[in-house]
Amino acid sequence: MGSKALHDFLTENLQELRSKGLYNEINVVKGSNGAIINVNSKDVINLSSNNYLGLATNPAMKDACKIATDKYGVGAGAVRTINGTLDIHEKLEAKLAIFKHTEAVITFQSGFNCNMGAISAVMNKKDAILSDSLNHASIIDGCRLSGAKTIRFEHSDMLDLRTKAKQAKDSGLYEKIMIITDGVFSMDGDIAKLPEIVKIAEEYDLLTYVDDAHASGVLGTHGSGSVTHHNLVGKIDFQIGTLSKAIGVIGGYVAGTKDLIDWLKVRARPFLFSTSMTPGAAASVIEAINILTESTELVDRLWENGRYLKKGLKELGYNIGHSETPITPCIIGEADVAQKFSSELFKEGVYAKSIVFPTVPLGTARVRNMPTAAHTKEMLDDAIAAYAKVGRRMGLIK
């Protein structure tokens, strides 16, 4: 059934991906996504979740979700601009604005939608975007959608950024120029050089845009992100973040001036043309921000566990790159070897997914480890022991 051309295209290309070790098999988790998960009827230590603080299963957040669902229903019922803006959405945005130290916040259905909507709402074909070469796919797609000229600078290379910023400014070709960077780079765990970026932006009168998907709940005062981490409150035009990683729920936000948020409310297409986040999700996020504001315990434990795992893997002889955060890559190199390594870890009771091209450059395939605040030291010791056993069996370490 269906088109022969489509059948031939899919068969050929899927076979090629599988033969190169680039096809990602999707595993199904039975139950919640915690520190221990059940995959293929086997309980394994979970080192592949972005549930950094363990909040996805937090009892207070689940209760908040239930209460809001009973009050408002399971869905908002419409897009925000018709009658899908419930009072709980406004409460959430006010709470996030305080948390992010900005005048206002707009929430989206996902962090991906934030980048698709915010970049294209402000930038156009008369503009240019200076984008870090390792920026997330959603940033790349948002840049493409905007129609602006995208100029990639080498990853965290401030000399290259300065050179290209000067060239773009001196050319006189562009009405607006924006610098976009991830706050924390999700596959390597390194932190963007925001102070240097801000200095360059001020020198050449450029817009600044930071995606804090992997910094929200991880860096800064009470996990408020890159801007407070670097003491740059008021210096960044756009702060983007997800509510699905450290916050543990779903959705995304853009934080900035009131004028910026007002503009996005009438020009950001995902906001205009997609139903708003569920009331239960909004209530859960409000509770998550309360938890973060009241105590640093979860953030502190996340960092402690990150340091512990890093030390253990590094002492075994693994290449863990230059991570500055709890994100801990174990860089293997070839995709097929990384896939095999991940499979062998699973046999030893550790779930750590291999990451291959196009998520990371060819030749840098890896297993990305994410210790969370929910892991115990005993779990991490067991994981390190599995890494030792598998690495020696495969000849990757001595």
C-alpha positions as CSV (number, residue, x, y, z in Angstrom):
1,M,0.0,0.0,0.0
2,G,1.0,3.6,-0.5
3,S,3.6,5.2,-2.8
4,K,6.5,3.1,-4.1
5,A,8.7,6.1,-4.1
6,L,8.1,6.6,-0.4
7,H,8.6,2.9,0.4
8,D,11.9,2.8,-1.5
9,F,13.1,6.0,0.2
10,L,12.3,4.8,3.7
11,T,13.7,1.3,3.1
12,E,17.0,2.5,1.7
13,N,17.6,5.2,4.2
14,L,16.5,3.3,7.3
15,Q,18.8,0.4,6.2
16,E,21.7,2.8,5.9
17,L,21.2,4.3,9.3
18,R,21.0,0.9,10.9
19,S,24.2,-0.3,9.1
20,K,26.1,2.7,10.4
21,G,24.9,2.4,14.0
22,L,22.9,5.7,13.7
23,Y,19.4,4.4,14.1
24,N,18.1,5.1,17.6
25,E,16.0,2.3,19.1
26,I,13.3,3.8,21.3
27,N,12.9,2.0,24.7
28,V,9.7,2.0,26.6
29,V,9.8,2.7,30.4
30,K,7.2,0.9,32.5
31,G,6.2,3.2,35.3
32,S,7.7,6.6,36.3
33,N,11.0,8.1,35.1
34,G,13.0,8.0,38.3
35,A,16.5,7.0,39.5
36,I,15.5,3.4,38.9
37,I,13.4,2.5,35.9
38,N,11.9,-0.6,34.4
39,V,12.9,-1.3,30.8
40,N,12.2,-4.6,29.1
41,S,10.9,-6.0,32.4
42,K,14.3,-5.2,34.0
43,D,15.0,-2.7,36.8
44,V,18.1,-0.6,35.9
45,I,19.9,2.5,37.2
46,N,18.7,5.4,35.1
47,L,21.5,7.7,33.9
48,S,19.6,9.0,30.8
49,S,16.9,11.2,32.3
50,N,16.7,15.0,32.2
51,N,14.7,14.8,35.4
52,Y,17.7,16.5,37.1
53,L,16.1,17.2,40.4
54,G,13.8,14.2,40.6
55,L,10.8,16.6,40.5
56,A,8.8,14.6,38.0
57,T,7.6,12.3,40.8
58,N,7.5,14.9,43.6
59,P,4.5,14.2,45.8
60,A,3.6,17.9,46.4
61,M,3.8,18.6,42.7
62,K,1.5,15.6,41.9
63,D,-1.0,16.9,44.5
64,A,-0.9,20.3,42.9
65,C,-1.6,18.8,39.5
66,K,-4.5,16.8,40.8
67,I,-6.1,19.8,42.5
68,A,-5.8,22.0,39.5
69,T,-7.1,19.2,37.2
70,D,-10.2,18.8,39.4
71,K,-10.8,22.6,39.3
72,Y,-10.0,23.4,35.7
73,G,-10.2,20.2,33.8
74,V,-7.5,18.2,31.9
75,G,-7.0,20.9,29.2
76,A,-7.2,24.6,28.7
77,G,-9.7,24.3,25.9
78,A,-8.4,26.9,23.5
79,V,-5.3,28.9,22.3
80,R,-4.2,31.6,24.7
81,T,-5.6,34.5,22.6
82,I,-9.1,33.2,22.4
83,N,-10.1,31.9,25.8
84,G,-7.3,29.5,26.7
85,T,-5.6,31.9,29.1
86,L,-6.7,30.7,32.6
87,D,-5.9,32.5,35.7
88,I,-3.5,29.8,36.7
89,H,-1.4,30.6,33.5
90,E,-1.1,34.2,34.7
91,K,-0.1,33.0,38.2
92,L,2.6,30.8,36.7
93,E,4.0,33.5,34.5
94,A,4.1,36.0,37.4
95,K,5.9,33.4,39.5
96,L,8.4,32.7,36.7
97,A,9.1,36.4,36.2
98,I,10.1,36.8,39.8
99,F,12.2,33.6,39.7
100,K,14.0,34.8,36.5
101,H,14.4,38.4,37.8
102,T,12.6,39.9,34.7
103,E,9.7,42.2,34.2
104,A,7.5,39.5,32.5
105,V,7.3,35.9,31.2
106,I,5.4,34.2,28.5
107,T,4.9,30.4,28.6
108,F,4.8,28.0,25.6
109,Q,3.9,24.4,25.2
110,S,7.6,23.3,25.0
111,G,11.1,24.8,25.0
112,F,11.3,23.9,21.3
113,N,8.3,26.1,20.6
114,C,9.9,28.9,22.6
115,N,12.8,29.0,20.2
116,M,10.7,28.5,17.1
117,G,8.3,31.3,18.2
118,A,10.6,33.9,19.9
119,I,13.4,34.0,17.3
120,S,11.1,34.3,14.3
121,A,8.9,36.9,16.0
122,V,11.8,39.3,16.4
123,M,14.3,38.5,13.7
124,N,13.7,38.6,9.9
125,K,15.4,38.6,6.5
126,K,16.9,42.0,7.2
127,D,18.7,40.8,10.3
128,A,21.6,38.5,11.2
129,I,22.0,35.9,14.0
130,L,25.4,34.9,15.4
131,S,24.8,31.3,16.6
132,D,27.1,29.1,18.6
133,S,28.0,26.0,16.4
134,L,26.8,23.6,19.1
135,N,23.4,25.3,19.7
136,H,20.4,23.1,20.1
137,A,18.4,21.9,17.1
138,S,15.4,24.1,18.1
139,I,17.6,27.2,18.0
140,I,18.8,26.2,14.5
141,D,15.2,25.7,13.3
142,G,14.1,29.0,14.9
143,C,16.9,30.8,13.1
144,R,15.9,29.2,9.8
145,L,12.3,30.0,10.3
146,S,13.1,33.7,11.0
147,G,14.7,34.2,7.5
148,A,17.6,36.0,9.1
149,K,21.2,35.4,7.9
150,T,22.7,32.8,10.3
151,I,26.4,33.2,11.0
152,R,27.8,30.3,13.0
153,F,30.7,31.0,15.3
154,E,33.0,28.3,16.7
155,H,31.8,26.8,19.9
156,S,32.5,29.2,22.8
157,D,35.2,30.8,20.8
158,M,35.0,34.5,21.8
159,L,37.7,35.6,19.4
160,D,35.7,34.1,16.5
161,L,32.5,35.6,17.9
162,R,34.1,39.1,18.2
163,T,35.5,38.9,14.6
164,K,32.2,37.9,13.1
165,A,30.2,40.4,15.2
166,K,32.5,43.2,13.9
167,Q,32.2,42.0,10.3
168,A,28.5,41.8,10.5
169,K,28.2,45.2,12.1
170,D,30.7,46.9,9.8
171,S,29.0,45.5,6.7
172,G,25.9,47.7,7.3
173,L,23.8,44.9,5.8
174,Y,21.6,44.2,8.8
175,E,19.0,46.1,10.8
176,K,19.4,43.9,13.9
177,I,22.1,41.4,14.9
178,M,21.5,38.9,17.7
179,I,23.9,36.6,19.5
180,I,22.3,33.2,20.5
181,T,23.8,30.6,22.8
182,D,22.8,27.7,25.0
183,G,23.4,28.5,28.6
184,V,24.6,25.0,29.3
185,F,25.4,22.7,26.3
186,S,23.4,19.5,26.8
187,M,25.8,17.0,25.2
188,D,29.1,18.3,26.7
189,G,27.9,19.9,29.9
190,D,30.0,23.1,29.4
191,I,28.8,26.5,30.3
192,A,28.4,29.4,27.9
193,K,30.8,32.4,28.4
194,L,28.0,34.8,29.0
195,P,30.0,37.6,30.5
196,E,32.2,37.8,27.4
197,I,29.2,37.5,25.1
198,V,27.5,40.4,26.9
199,K,30.7,42.5,26.6
200,I,30.8,41.9,22.8
201,A,27.1,42.6,22.5
202,E,27.4,45.9,24.3
203,E,30.4,46.9,22.2
204,Y,28.5,46.4,18.9
205,D,25.0,47.0,20.1
206,L,23.7,43.5,19.6
207,L,20.8,41.6,21.0
208,T,21.5,38.8,23.4
209,Y,19.5,35.5,23.7
210,V,20.3,32.6,26.0
211,D,18.6,29.2,26.0
212,D,18.7,28.0,29.6
213,A,17.0,24.6,29.0
214,H,19.8,22.8,30.8
215,A,20.6,25.6,33.2
216,S,17.1,26.3,34.7
217,G,17.0,24.5,38.0
218,V,20.8,23.8,37.8
219,L,22.7,27.0,37.7
220,G,22.3,30.3,39.6
221,T,20.5,31.5,42.7
222,H,18.1,28.7,43.7
223,G,18.5,27.3,40.2
224,S,17.2,30.4,38.5
225,G,19.7,30.0,35.6
226,S,22.7,31.4,33.8
227,V,21.9,35.0,34.3
228,T,22.1,34.9,38.1
229,H,25.0,32.5,37.9
230,H,27.0,35.1,36.0
231,N,25.6,38.1,37.9
232,L,24.1,39.5,34.6
233,V,20.6,40.4,35.7
234,G,19.2,43.0,33.3
235,K,22.0,42.3,30.7
236,I,20.3,39.6,28.6
237,D,17.4,40.4,26.3
238,F,15.9,37.0,26.0
239,Q,16.0,34.2,28.6
240,I,14.5,30.9,27.3
241,G,13.9,27.8,29.4
242,T,12.1,24.5,29.5
243,L,9.8,23.4,32.3
244,S,10.4,19.7,31.3
245,K,13.9,19.0,32.5
246,A,15.0,20.1,36.0
247,I,11.5,21.5,36.7
248,G,10.1,18.0,35.9
249,V,6.9,18.9,34.0
250,I,6.3,20.1,30.5
251,G,6.4,23.5,28.7
252,G,8.7,26.4,28.2
253,Y,9.0,30.1,28.8
254,V,10.6,33.3,27.5
255,A,11.6,35.9,30.1
256,G,12.4,39.5,29.4
257,T,11.0,43.0,29.4
258,K,7.2,43.6,29.4
259,D,7.4,45.1,25.9
260,L,9.2,42.0,24.6
261,I,6.6,39.7,26.2
262,D,3.7,41.8,24.9
263,W,5.2,41.6,21.4
264,L,5.5,37.8,21.6
265,K,1.9,37.5,22.7
266,V,0.9,38.9,19.3
267,R,3.6,37.6,17.0
268,A,4.9,34.2,18.3
269,R,3.1,31.7,16.2
270,P,3.3,28.7,18.6
271,F,1.6,30.9,21.2
272,L,-1.0,32.1,18.8
273,F,-1.9,28.8,17.1
274,S,-1.5,26.1,19.6
275,T,-3.5,25.3,22.8
276,S,-2.0,26.4,26.0
277,M,-0.3,24.1,28.5
278,T,-2.6,22.1,30.7
279,P,-3.8,23.5,34.0
280,G,-2.3,20.6,35.9
281,A,1.1,21.2,34.3
282,A,0.9,24.9,35.2
283,A,0.1,24.1,38.8
284,S,2.9,21.6,39.0
285,V,5.4,24.1,37.8
286,I,4.2,26.7,40.3
287,E,4.8,24.2,43.1
288,A,8.3,23.3,41.6
289,I,9.3,27.0,41.7
290,N,8.1,27.1,45.3
291,I,10.3,24.1,46.2
292,L,13.3,25.7,44.5
293,T,12.8,29.0,46.2
294,E,12.4,27.6,49.7
295,S,15.5,25.4,49.7
296,T,18.7,24.7,47.7
297,E,18.8,21.0,48.9
298,L,17.9,19.4,45.6
299,V,20.2,21.6,43.5
300,D,23.1,20.9,46.0
301,R,22.5,17.2,45.9
302,L,22.4,17.2,42.1
303,W,25.9,18.9,42.0
304,E,27.2,16.6,44.7
305,N,26.1,13.5,42.7
306,G,27.5,14.9,39.5
307,R,30.9,15.4,41.0
308,Y,30.9,11.9,42.5
309,L,30.1,10.2,39.2
310,K,32.6,12.3,37.3
311,K,35.4,11.4,39.7
312,G,34.6,7.7,39.4
313,L,34.5,7.6,35.6
314,K,37.6,9.8,35.3
315,E,39.5,7.5,37.6
316,L,38.6,4.5,35.5
317,G,40.2,6.3,32.5
318,Y,37.2,7.4,30.6
319,N,37.2,10.6,28.4
320,I,34.5,12.7,30.1
321,G,35.3,15.8,28.1
322,H,35.2,19.3,29.7
323,S,31.9,19.3,31.4
324,E,31.3,22.0,34.0
325,T,27.9,20.8,35.2
326,P,26.5,17.4,36.4
327,I,26.0,16.4,32.7
328,T,28.7,13.7,32.3
329,P,29.5,12.5,28.8
330,C,31.5,9.4,28.3
331,I,33.0,10.0,24.8
332,I,33.6,6.8,22.9
333,G,34.1,7.9,19.3
334,E,32.5,5.6,16.7
335,A,28.7,5.3,16.7
336,D,28.6,1.5,16.5
337,V,31.0,1.1,19.4
338,A,28.9,3.6,21.5
339,Q,25.8,1.7,20.7
340,K,27.4,-1.6,21.7
341,F,28.8,0.0,24.9
342,S,25.3,1.2,25.9
343,S,23.8,-2.3,25.3
344,E,26.5,-3.9,27.4
345,L,25.9,-1.4,30.2
346,F,22.2,-2.3,30.1
347,K,23.1,-6.0,30.6
348,E,25.0,-4.9,33.8
349,G,22.0,-3.0,35.1
350,V,22.7,0.6,33.9
351,Y,20.5,2.5,31.5
352,A,22.7,5.1,29.7
353,K,21.8,5.8,26.1
354,S,24.3,6.3,23.3
355,I,24.2,9.6,21.6
356,V,25.3,9.6,17.9
357,F,25.2,11.9,14.8
358,P,23.4,14.1,14.1
359,T,22.9,15.0,17.8
360,V,26.7,15.1,18.2
361,P,29.3,15.5,15.4
362,L,30.5,12.3,13.6
363,G,33.4,10.7,15.5
364,T,32.3,11.9,18.9
365,A,29.6,9.4,19.7
366,R,29.1,9.0,23.4
367,V,27.1,7.8,26.3
368,R,25.5,10.8,28.1
369,N,25.2,10.2,31.8
370,M,22.9,12.3,33.9
371,P,23.1,11.8,37.7
372,T,20.2,13.4,39.4
373,A,19.3,14.5,42.9
374,A,17.3,11.3,43.3
375,H,20.3,9.0,42.9
376,T,21.9,7.5,46.0
377,K,25.7,7.0,46.4
378,E,25.0,3.3,46.3
379,M,23.3,3.6,42.9
380,L,26.2,5.6,41.6
381,D,28.8,3.1,43.0
382,D,26.9,0.3,41.2
383,A,26.9,2.3,38.0
384,I,30.7,3.0,38.2
385,A,31.3,-0.7,38.8
386,A,29.3,-1.5,35.7
387,Y,31.4,1.0,33.7
388,A,34.5,-0.7,34.9
389,K,33.3,-4.2,34.0
390,V,32.0,-3.3,30.5
391,G,34.9,-1.0,29.7
392,R,37.5,-3.7,30.4
393,R,35.4,-6.3,28.6
394,M,35.3,-4.2,25.5
395,G,38.9,-3.0,25.8
396,L,38.0,0.6,26.2
397,I,39.9,1.0,29.5
398,K,42.6,-0.9,31.3
